[in-house]
Amino acid sequence: MNAIMTKFDIDNAEHRTPKWEGLSEIDQAIRDNRVMEYRMKKSWADPWGRTLTVAGLAVILGVFLFLAGASFGLW
């Protein structure tokens, strides 16, 4: 049995690192959340982006209030 490893054996040996699939997914989610936060801040800093955001939220709120009022028989 040969117990001596040559330089060639060391270079060609497989160095396996454990794959942590769960931690990889969490890391990706954290990265995506940061990108989304950056995009939201950039959009809010832009006057057109802010106007469209407020208008979109107003439309969604208006539709919600209309449907809520219709379901309670207010109209």
C-alpha positions as CSV (number, residue, x, y, z in Angstrom):
1,M,0.0,0.0,0.0
2,N,1.4,3.3,-1.0
3,A,0.8,6.0,1.6
4,I,2.7,8.8,-0.2
5,M,0.7,11.2,-2.3
6,T,2.5,12.9,-5.0
7,K,1.9,16.5,-6.2
8,F,0.0,15.0,-9.2
9,D,-2.4,13.1,-6.9
10,I,-3.1,16.1,-4.8
11,D,-3.9,18.3,-7.8
12,N,-6.2,15.7,-9.4
13,A,-8.0,14.8,-6.1
14,E,-11.6,15.8,-6.0
15,H,-12.2,18.5,-3.4
16,R,-15.9,18.2,-2.6
17,T,-17.7,20.9,-0.7
18,P,-21.0,20.0,0.8
19,K,-24.0,21.4,-1.1
20,W,-26.4,23.1,1.2
21,E,-29.5,23.4,-1.0
22,G,-31.7,24.9,1.7
23,L,-29.2,27.6,2.6
24,S,-28.6,28.4,-1.1
25,E,-32.3,29.1,-1.6
26,I,-32.4,31.3,1.5
27,D,-29.3,33.2,0.3
28,Q,-31.0,33.7,-3.1
29,A,-34.2,35.0,-1.5
30,I,-32.2,37.5,0.6
31,R,-30.4,38.7,-2.5
32,D,-33.7,39.0,-4.4
33,N,-35.3,40.9,-1.5
34,R,-32.5,43.4,-1.6
35,V,-32.8,43.9,-5.3
36,M,-36.6,44.5,-4.9
37,E,-36.0,47.0,-2.1
38,Y,-33.5,48.8,-4.3
39,R,-35.9,48.9,-7.2
40,M,-38.7,50.2,-5.0
41,K,-36.5,53.0,-3.6
42,K,-35.4,54.0,-7.1
43,S,-39.0,54.0,-8.4
44,W,-40.2,56.1,-5.5
45,A,-37.4,58.6,-6.1
46,D,-38.5,59.0,-9.7
47,P,-41.5,61.5,-10.0
48,W,-43.2,59.5,-12.7
49,G,-42.7,56.2,-10.8
50,R,-44.1,57.8,-7.7
51,T,-47.1,59.1,-9.6
52,L,-47.9,55.8,-11.2
53,T,-47.5,54.0,-7.8
54,V,-49.9,56.3,-6.1
55,A,-52.4,56.2,-9.0
56,G,-52.2,52.4,-9.1
57,L,-52.8,52.1,-5.4
58,A,-55.7,54.6,-5.6
59,V,-57.4,52.5,-8.4
60,I,-57.0,49.3,-6.4
61,L,-58.4,50.9,-3.3
62,G,-61.3,52.4,-5.3
63,V,-62.2,49.0,-6.8
64,F,-62.0,47.4,-3.3
65,L,-64.2,50.0,-1.8
66,F,-66.7,49.7,-4.6
67,L,-66.9,46.0,-4.3
68,A,-67.2,46.2,-0.5
69,G,-69.9,48.8,-0.7
70,A,-71.8,46.7,-3.3
71,S,-71.6,43.5,-1.1
72,F,-73.0,45.4,1.9
73,G,-75.9,46.8,-0.2
74,L,-74.8,50.4,0.0
75,W,-75.4,51.0,-3.7
